[in-house]
Amino acid sequence: MKNVDSPMILSASVMHGLGMHLGAWRARDGDVTDYITPEMYLHIARKAEAGKLHALFFADATSNSEEGTDRPCGALDPVILLALMAGATRRIGLVGTASTTYSTPYDLARRFGTLDHLTRGRAGWNAVATGIPAVAAQFGGVDHPNHGDRYARANEFVEVVTKLWDSWGADALVGDKEAGVFARPDRVHAIDHVGEFFQVRGPLPFPRVPQGRPVIFQAGASPEGRDHAARYADVIFTAQHLLDGAIDFRNDMRMRAHDHGRDPNGIKVLPGILAILGSTEAEAQARLRKLNEAIGTGPEMLKLSRRVGVPVDALELDKPFPVHLLGRDEDFAGAIGFRRSLVNLAVKKGYTVRELLAHYGGGHQQVVGTPEQLADVMQAWLRAGAADGFNLMVDILPSGIDLIVDELVPVLQKRGLVQHDYAHETLRANLGLPDVASAKA
Ligand SMILES: Cc1cc2nc3c(=O)[nH]c(=O)nc-3n(C[C@H](O)[C@H](O)[C@H](O)COP(=O)(O)O)c2cc1C
């Protein structure tokens, strides 16, 4: 059972150009180019901080997704966006995705280290192994590595990154102008890493970052993904449509963390919820209807077919979801977490394809209703030990974040579930994570 006195963690996920819902770009007011302007992100950052959200999260597929030019489905570079937002905020955590398959550890450690310095300890890295085969085409035409190889590389990748973050001892910087001693050479170490995938000498070219290490987020749900997260992640995002599945997942992750010699309370599990809010239930349903009508079922079917690995032609709207056509998880190239959550939902509820689409939520649990109704679900999940907090998917940008901050947060605050202010300076401390031990000499 979770300690209900501790406030829940709240993060908002900013993704897919103009909102999580595929119809967002057509249903929303405002210019379609808003997602490539600084104003929208500055508004989001200031608003989310006014709502005392722990973090803003920028997902990233690196490349344009398969929908190509159908809608704004690519994204700007997360770290540069976060740097923009850093200048407009003081407390909120700024988290971005970067791939362990399609980047290199030194470059990544330096980039997120820089962000941690410039935010004074508010940076987070969502380490993804990248489950989208098309990304390979952007990186020298290499073949997309298989699932096992991606995670083998991811494990070594994170080891190297953390070694680099530890390459300056906390007391390495002396800054003695009179004596002419800038830093102690005995407290700054090359890492001399030689492994299966990487050879990296180190150290990083700047002093230890304010958090010791930026907070590591992870979202893999396959056995390899879970093991990776249990070893290295501070925060774990997950797609869970059903309460039982979410409880099992959190228990499993806590157990795995314990097996790796970690304190289970040192990891935080945040299921995603696509929030479609209205001041009445009818208003929320109207918001969803408008989004659905803006896009039609075609693109949603295509996305669903990719998420679960069933050809789109085999999906008939008013027929039961074709479970018998699912291949083995082991042979599936995409993200296993989304797939399992959706398939479990379809099987447990006996949904037709149309019903599954109605609850699809872009891959996450979807709650359509008033702030009180959403708060009820969040409270129940927290109480049941299914979550340490939530990663709220924003349906339409930026109006969805305005609704979360103006309508949902006050309800959660009134119930004593979320913070009224930031208690600490760093993201790590605000999330209730243990300190990172200072690098050894
Ligand atoms: C909340 C959430 C956010 C995610 N964000 C990204 C992302 O930004 N980029 C990405 O390539 N994959 C993202 N993923 C996908 C996972 O990282 C994906 O599960 C992984 O690539 C494949 O791991 P798995 O097969 O172990 O599930 C996200 C998943 C979740 C649940």
Ligand as a Chemical Component Dictionary entry (heavy atoms), coordinates in Angstrom:
data_LIG
# 
_chem_comp.id                   LIG 
_chem_comp.type                 NON-POLYMER 
_chem_comp.pdbx_formal_charge   0 
_chem_comp.three_letter_code    LIG 
# 
loop_
_chem_comp_atom.comp_id 
_chem_comp_atom.atom_id 
_chem_comp_atom.alt_atom_id 
_chem_comp_atom.type_symbol 
_chem_comp_atom.charge 
_chem_comp_atom.model_Cartn_x 
_chem_comp_atom.model_Cartn_y 
_chem_comp_atom.model_Cartn_z 
_chem_comp_atom.pdbx_ordinal 
LIG C1  C1  C 0 5.310  7.753  -21.272 1  
LIG C2  C2  C 0 6.158  7.143  -22.333 2  
LIG C3  C3  C 0 6.974  7.984  -23.056 3  
LIG C4  C4  C 0 7.783  7.478  -24.062 4  
LIG N1  N1  N 0 8.547  8.337  -24.747 5  
LIG C5  C5  C 0 9.272  7.892  -25.783 6  
LIG C6  C6  C 0 10.015 8.804  -26.565 7  
LIG O1  O1  O 0 10.017 10.001 -26.308 8  
LIG N2  N2  N 0 10.720 8.314  -27.606 9  
LIG C7  C7  C 0 10.745 6.982  -27.911 10 
LIG O2  O2  O 0 11.404 6.597  -28.885 11 
LIG N3  N3  N 0 10.029 6.079  -27.183 12 
LIG C8  C8  C 0 9.312  6.522  -26.127 13 
LIG N4  N4  N 0 8.575  5.648  -25.381 14 
LIG C9  C9  C 0 8.611  4.275  -25.765 15 
LIG C10 C10 C 0 9.406  3.433  -24.841 16 
LIG O3  O3  O 0 10.639 3.929  -24.509 17 
LIG C11 C11 C 0 9.440  2.114  -25.539 18 
LIG O4  O4  O 0 8.690  1.337  -24.708 19 
LIG C12 C12 C 0 10.797 1.567  -25.891 20 
LIG O5  O5  O 0 11.330 2.214  -26.964 21 
LIG C13 C13 C 0 10.749 0.110  -26.243 22 
LIG O6  O6  O 0 10.908 -0.569 -25.087 23 
LIG P1  P1  P 0 10.089 -1.856 -24.679 24 
LIG O7  O7  O 0 10.009 -2.711 -25.879 25 
LIG O8  O8  O 0 10.981 -2.395 -23.604 26 
LIG O9  O9  O 0 8.753  -1.431 -24.191 27 
LIG C14 C14 C 0 7.773  6.103  -24.359 28 
LIG C15 C15 C 0 6.956  5.255  -23.608 29 
LIG C16 C16 C 0 6.164  5.753  -22.606 30 
LIG C17 C17 C 0 5.308  4.817  -21.832 31 
# 
loop_
_chem_comp_bond.comp_id 
_chem_comp_bond.atom_id_1 
_chem_comp_bond.atom_id_2 
_chem_comp_bond.value_order 
_chem_comp_bond.pdbx_ordinal 
LIG C1  C2  SING 1  
LIG C2  C3  SING 2  
LIG C2  C16 DOUB 3  
LIG C3  C4  DOUB 4  
LIG C4  N1  SING 5  
LIG C4  C14 SING 6  
LIG N1  C5  DOUB 7  
LIG C5  C6  SING 8  
LIG C5  C8  SING 9  
LIG C6  O1  DOUB 10 
LIG C6  N2  SING 11 
LIG N2  C7  SING 12 
LIG C7  O2  DOUB 13 
LIG C7  N3  SING 14 
LIG N3  C8  DOUB 15 
LIG C8  N4  SING 16 
LIG N4  C9  SING 17 
LIG N4  C14 SING 18 
LIG C9  C10 SING 19 
LIG C10 O3  SING 20 
LIG C10 C11 SING 21 
LIG C11 O4  SING 22 
LIG C11 C12 SING 23 
LIG C12 O5  SING 24 
LIG C12 C13 SING 25 
LIG C13 O6  SING 26 
LIG O6  P1  SING 27 
LIG P1  O7  DOUB 28 
LIG P1  O8  SING 29 
LIG P1  O9  SING 30 
LIG C14 C15 DOUB 31 
LIG C15 C16 SING 32 
LIG C16 C17 SING 33 
# 
